[in-house]
Amino acid sequence: MKEEISKALQVLKDGGVIIYPTDTIWGIGCDATNVEAVARVFAMKKRTDTKSMLVLIHSESMLPSYVDEVPEIAWELIDAAIDPLTIIYPGAKNLARNLINNDQTIGIRVPDDPFCTGLISRFRKPIVSTSANISGSPAPAHFSDIDESLLAMADHVVNWRQEEMGESVPSSIIKLGVGGEIEIIRK
Protein backbone atom coordinates (compact mmCIF):
# COMPACT_ATOMS: atom_id res chain seq x y z
CA MET A 1 0.00 0.00 0.00
CA LYS A 2 2.83 2.44 0.80
CA GLU A 3 4.19 2.17 -2.74
CA GLU A 4 0.75 2.86 -4.24
CA ILE A 5 0.27 5.86 -1.93
CA SER A 6 3.64 7.22 -3.09
CA LYS A 7 2.74 6.76 -6.77
CA ALA A 8 -0.68 8.40 -6.35
CA LEU A 9 0.85 11.20 -4.30
CA GLN A 10 3.30 12.08 -7.08
CA VAL A 11 0.50 12.13 -9.67
CA LEU A 12 -1.57 14.47 -7.47
CA LYS A 13 1.42 16.77 -6.91
CA ASP A 14 1.98 16.87 -10.68
CA GLY A 15 -1.64 17.96 -11.27
CA GLY A 16 -2.75 14.56 -12.55
CA VAL A 17 -5.83 12.41 -12.11
CA ILE A 18 -6.07 9.09 -10.30
CA ILE A 19 -8.63 6.32 -10.07
CA TYR A 20 -8.57 4.96 -6.54
CA PRO A 21 -10.46 2.93 -3.94
CA THR A 22 -12.26 4.78 -1.17
CA ASP A 23 -14.24 3.70 1.86
CA THR A 24 -17.33 3.67 -0.34
CA ILE A 25 -16.87 3.09 -4.09
CA TRP A 26 -14.03 3.49 -6.59
CA GLY A 27 -13.42 7.15 -7.32
CA ILE A 28 -11.77 9.55 -9.70
CA GLY A 29 -9.61 12.04 -7.85
CA CYS A 30 -7.27 14.97 -8.19
CA ASP A 31 -5.94 17.92 -6.21
CA ALA A 32 -9.08 19.73 -5.04
CA THR A 33 -7.23 23.07 -5.24
CA ASN A 34 -6.12 22.67 -8.87
CA VAL A 35 -8.61 24.23 -11.35
CA GLU A 36 -7.13 22.44 -14.39
CA ALA A 37 -7.15 19.02 -12.72
CA VAL A 38 -10.76 19.49 -11.58
CA ALA A 39 -11.75 20.52 -15.13
CA ARG A 40 -10.11 17.35 -16.43
CA VAL A 41 -12.17 15.19 -14.03
CA PHE A 42 -15.37 16.87 -15.25
CA ALA A 43 -14.31 16.18 -18.85
CA MET A 44 -13.45 12.53 -18.11
CA LYS A 45 -16.89 11.99 -16.58
CA LYS A 46 -18.58 13.95 -19.40
CA ARG A 47 -20.24 15.90 -16.61
CA THR A 48 -21.26 19.54 -16.62
CA ASP A 49 -19.46 21.65 -14.06
CA THR A 50 -22.80 22.68 -12.58
CA LYS A 51 -23.04 19.21 -10.98
CA SER A 52 -20.80 19.35 -7.96
CA MET A 53 -18.25 16.82 -6.76
CA LEU A 54 -17.15 16.19 -3.20
CA VAL A 55 -13.74 16.24 -1.56
CA LEU A 56 -12.06 13.98 0.95
CA ILE A 57 -9.98 15.25 3.87
CA HIS A 58 -7.91 13.11 6.24
CA SER A 59 -9.49 14.44 9.44
CA GLU A 60 -12.15 16.86 10.57
CA SER A 61 -9.36 19.14 11.81
CA MET A 62 -8.94 20.19 8.14
CA LEU A 63 -12.52 21.51 7.89
CA PRO A 64 -11.82 25.12 9.01
CA SER A 65 -9.27 25.45 6.18
CA TYR A 66 -11.94 24.80 3.53
CA VAL A 67 -15.19 26.05 5.11
CA ASP A 68 -15.81 29.57 6.49
CA GLU A 69 -17.61 28.31 9.56
CA VAL A 70 -18.33 24.75 10.63
CA PRO A 71 -21.85 24.62 12.11
CA GLU A 72 -21.89 23.03 15.58
CA ILE A 73 -24.27 20.33 14.35
CA ALA A 74 -21.59 19.15 11.90
CA TRP A 75 -19.30 18.01 14.74
CA GLU A 76 -22.20 16.07 16.26
CA LEU A 77 -23.07 14.44 12.93
CA ILE A 78 -19.43 13.46 12.33
CA ASP A 79 -19.14 11.95 15.82
CA ALA A 80 -22.44 10.05 15.48
CA ALA A 81 -21.88 8.71 11.95
CA ILE A 82 -21.48 4.96 11.75
CA ASP A 83 -21.53 4.71 7.95
CA PRO A 84 -19.71 6.99 5.47
CA LEU A 85 -21.21 10.48 5.60
CA THR A 86 -20.66 13.39 3.25
CA ILE A 87 -21.69 16.76 4.62
CA ILE A 88 -22.35 19.70 2.31
CA TYR A 89 -21.13 22.86 4.01
CA PRO A 90 -21.89 26.50 3.21
CA GLY A 91 -19.03 28.95 2.78
CA ALA A 92 -16.53 26.85 0.81
CA LYS A 93 -13.08 28.39 0.48
CA ASN A 94 -9.50 27.62 -0.59
CA LEU A 95 -10.63 25.09 -3.21
CA ALA A 96 -10.60 25.16 -7.01
CA ARG A 97 -13.31 27.64 -8.06
CA ASN A 98 -14.83 25.10 -10.49
CA LEU A 99 -15.30 22.66 -7.61
CA ILE A 100 -17.32 25.04 -5.42
CA ASN A 101 -21.06 24.91 -6.10
CA ASN A 102 -22.88 28.04 -7.34
CA ASP A 103 -24.38 28.49 -3.86
CA GLN A 104 -20.82 28.48 -2.40
CA THR A 105 -21.19 25.02 -0.87
CA ILE A 106 -18.90 21.99 -0.94
CA GLY A 107 -19.43 18.37 0.04
CA ILE A 108 -16.71 17.01 2.34
CA ARG A 109 -16.15 13.54 3.78
CA VAL A 110 -13.54 12.09 6.12
CA PRO A 111 -12.99 8.57 4.77
CA ASP A 112 -12.49 5.57 7.00
CA ASP A 113 -9.99 3.90 4.71
CA PRO A 114 -6.24 3.45 5.29
CA PHE A 115 -5.31 4.14 1.66
CA CYS A 116 -7.32 7.38 1.45
CA THR A 117 -6.29 8.73 4.83
CA GLY A 118 -2.66 7.82 4.17
CA LEU A 119 -2.70 9.55 0.79
CA ILE A 120 -4.50 12.68 1.97
CA SER A 121 -2.39 13.09 5.10
CA ARG A 122 0.78 12.91 3.00
CA PHE A 123 -0.67 15.23 0.32
CA ARG A 124 -1.79 17.71 3.00
CA LYS A 125 -4.64 18.96 0.84
CA PRO A 126 -8.12 17.65 0.04
CA ILE A 127 -8.63 15.44 -2.98
CA VAL A 128 -11.64 15.23 -5.25
CA SER A 129 -13.75 12.11 -4.90
CA THR A 130 -16.35 11.40 -7.53
CA SER A 131 -17.58 8.00 -8.63
CA ALA A 132 -15.46 6.36 -11.33
CA ASN A 133 -18.16 6.36 -13.99
CA ILE A 134 -19.33 8.36 -16.98
CA SER A 135 -22.02 10.79 -15.83
CA GLY A 136 -25.44 9.14 -16.04
CA SER A 137 -24.04 5.60 -15.85
CA PRO A 138 -24.29 3.52 -12.67
CA ALA A 139 -21.55 4.00 -10.08
CA PRO A 140 -19.10 1.07 -10.18
CA ALA A 141 -19.84 -1.49 -7.48
CA HIS A 142 -16.37 -2.99 -8.02
CA PHE A 143 -13.15 -2.12 -9.83
CA SER A 144 -14.10 -4.45 -12.70
CA ASP A 145 -17.19 -2.28 -13.36
CA ILE A 146 -15.14 0.81 -14.25
CA ASP A 147 -15.38 1.85 -17.90
CA GLU A 148 -12.15 1.08 -19.78
CA SER A 149 -12.13 4.57 -21.32
CA LEU A 150 -11.90 6.13 -17.84
CA LEU A 151 -9.04 3.82 -16.87
CA ALA A 152 -7.19 4.85 -20.04
CA MET A 153 -7.65 8.59 -19.34
CA ALA A 154 -6.32 8.48 -15.77
CA ASP A 155 -2.67 9.26 -15.07
CA HIS A 156 -2.57 6.49 -12.47
CA VAL A 157 -4.92 3.65 -11.54
CA VAL A 158 -4.21 2.57 -8.00
CA ASN A 159 -3.27 -1.09 -7.79
CA TRP A 160 -4.83 -1.70 -4.40
CA ARG A 161 -8.02 -3.62 -3.53
CA GLN A 162 -8.88 -4.15 -7.21
CA GLU A 163 -9.97 -7.74 -6.58
CA GLU A 164 -12.38 -6.95 -3.72
CA MET A 165 -15.95 -7.92 -4.48
CA GLY A 166 -17.67 -6.85 -1.24
CA GLU A 167 -20.67 -4.56 -1.17
CA SER A 168 -19.88 -1.00 -2.24
CA VAL A 169 -22.32 1.72 -1.27
CA PRO A 170 -22.02 5.49 -1.82
CA SER A 171 -21.99 7.70 1.27
CA SER A 172 -25.05 9.31 2.78
CA ILE A 173 -25.22 13.03 2.03
CA ILE A 174 -26.53 15.73 4.36
CA LYS A 175 -26.61 19.44 3.49
CA LEU A 176 -26.19 21.98 6.29
CA GLY A 177 -27.50 25.51 6.07
CA VAL A 178 -25.81 28.59 7.48
CA GLY A 179 -28.10 28.44 10.53
CA GLY A 180 -27.52 24.71 11.03
CA GLU A 181 -30.57 23.61 9.03
CA ILE A 182 -30.32 19.98 7.89
CA GLU A 183 -31.45 18.60 4.53
CA ILE A 184 -31.00 14.89 3.75
CA ILE A 185 -29.84 14.57 0.14
CA ARG A 186 -29.10 10.83 0.01
CA LYS A 187 -29.68 8.17 2.68
N, C-alpha and C positions, 0 to 999 in steps of 0.2 A: 504494500500500500504506500509506503514512504516514497518509493520510486515514482509511482503514478502521481502522487501529490506534487512531487518536484517537477515532473513533466507538465502537468496541468498549470502549475504556478508560473512556469516560464511562458507558456502560451498566453495566460492572462496578462502578465507583465508586458508582453509584446503586443498587446491589443487584439489578440486572437479570440477565437470562439472554441469552446469545448462542448462535448456531449458527455454527460457524467451522471452517475447514480446519486440519488438523494435519499432522504428518509421516506419519501413518498414514491414518486415515479422517476423515470429517467428524464433528465432535463438538458436543455441547451443553455449554456451560460457564457458570460463574459464579464469584464470589468464594468460594474454598474455606474462608474463615473466617466466612462469613455463613450462619447456621443457616437463616434464612428463604429465602434464595436456593437453598440446597442442597435444602430441602424442596420448593421449586417444581420443581427439575429432576427429583426423584423422581416428583412428580405428573405432569409432562409425559410422562415415559417410562412411566407407569402401572407403576412398579416399587416393590416393597416396600423399605423402608429397611434391611432386613437383607441386601440384596445390595449390596455396596460398589461405590463408584466410585473412580477414580483421580484424581490431581492432576498437573498439569504445573508444573515450576519452570524458571526460565531457565538455571540452572547448578547443578552439584552443590554449589557453595559454600552454597546455600540449605538443604541437607539438615539440618544440625545445628539449624536453627530449627524443624523440624517432626518430627524424630525424636530420641528420647532419646539413643540411641547408634547411630552408623553402624558396622555390623560391617566389619572390615577387608576381608573378601571383597567387599563392595559396591563399594569403590573399584576393585578389580581387574576386577569384572564390567563396570562402567561404562567403564573404559579399553579393555577387550577387545571390547565390543559393536560390531558392524558394522551390524546392523539395529536398529530401534527396540526398546528393552528397558524394560519396566516392572518395577520391583523392589518387592515388598511388604515393608515394614520393620516390625519390632516397635516398640512404644513411641511411637506417634504422639502428637503434641502440637501445641498452638497452631492447631488446625483446628476447623471446625464440628463439634460433638459428634455430629451425625447423619451425618457423613461418615466418622468413625472406626469401623472394624469392631468387633464385640463383643469380639474378642480383642485389641483395642487396636493393630491394625495399620492401615497405609495403603499403598496402591500409589502410587508416585511415578515419573514419567518426565521426563527432560530431552529435550525435542523437538529435532530437527535440522530446523528450519523457520524461515525468517526472520520470517514473520508471528507465529508463536507466541512465539518468543524476544523479538521486539520488543515485543509486547503485555505479556508477563509481566515483562520488565525494566522497563518503564514503570509497570506496576501495582505492582510491588515486593511482590507476594504471589502464592501459588500460585493457579491456577485449576483448577476441576473440568474433567475431560475424560472424557466418557462418549459412546459412540456415539450418533449422531443417529437413533435409531430408537425405536419403541415396544417395550418389553420383550417379548422372545419373538419379535420379528420379526428378519429378517436385518439385519446392520449395512449401512449404505449404502456401496456400492462407489464411488459418485459422487454429486455434489450432486443430480443429477436423481432419485436414488433415495430422497431424504428425503421422508417423509410430509408432505403439505401441512398437516395439522393441527399438526404440530410447528413448521413454519415460521411459521404464524399465531400460535402461542403465544409465540414468542421476542420479546424486546424489540428485538433487532437480528440480522439475518442478514448476515453478512459478505459483501460483494461483492468477493471475491478468489478466484481459481482455481475459480470455479463451472463453467467450461467444460472443465476438465481431465478426460480420460477414461482416464488411465493406471491401472495396477494399484494398488489400494488394499488394504493388508493390515494388520490389527490388530497391535499390538506383541506380542512374546513376553513372558511373565510368569513371573518367578521369585520365590518366597517365601523370605525369609531368617529363620531362627530366631535367638533370642537368643544362642545359642552359635555362630552362623555356619552352621547347618545349611541346606542348599539343597533346595528342592522346586520342580520345574518344574511350573507350572500350565498354561501354554500355550506351545507351540513356535512 
